[in-house]
């Protein structure tokens, strides 16, 4: 997994690029009618029930745009909210508040939706040992925030990107000439390049699981698109030799049954790629 420093750098890059994209050579709407000396206040209002996320990120945005903006927080990340709740007040330069507004709302609306979806999955897994993981099915350029939102909702992060963990999926295996060849080549590559990365290998059936288990040093087996019965058999085959993860078309209706098969993790792209933004509003007062 990436370090806290790397993660924070990703967040700063997101803010920098988003402000560059949105503001360009100036917020001419505000510059045209609001004096540079004008000050004001705005409040973040919740317009539908859910889990709030992105409060800490909003503070980072305000700090980036104008370090003199002041934020008074009433509700913190990960808290259940209902329509009408006020999450925070922001005060200071009116121009700076308006320059920040769209990025704050875009970020918090998406992050809150992801946190809300994640929390619903976490609740469905209550009482089992299984943890919910995100995937790399994220919005380009916004991954750090989306994975942060998963954590806020009570889930766990999978690998951040292609560089912090090895995952040998079906295409890698097929292009490499088979499971064992792919694993052996990977181990040789890691040794040659002095890399210490965990190895996850995808299995499409029980025979592939048996072949994977013939190799040592596998961190986790990804049990992909197996039914409940075969997933139970897979978990029994693997035992304590490595971690287990189920994936593939798992939804609210099936996630509990897969967890009850005994897997350690369930990964779901739906946490980030199939959500609708939560309705929030930033209003002057």
Secondary structure, 3 states (H helix, E strand, C coil): CCCHHHHHHHHHHHHHHHHHHHHCCCCHHHHHHCCCCCEEEEEEEECCCEECCCHHHHHHHHHHHCCCCEEEECCCCCCEECCCCEEEEEEEEHHHHHHHHHHHHHHHHHHHHHHHHHHHHHHHCCCCCCEEECCCCCCCCCHHHHHHHHHHCCCECCCCCCCCCEEECHHHHHHHCCHHHHHHHHHHHHHHCCCCCCEEEEECCHHHHHHHHCCCCCCEEEEECCCHHHHHHHHHHHCCCCEEEEECCCCCCCHHHHHCCCCCEEECCHHHHCCCCCCEEEEEC
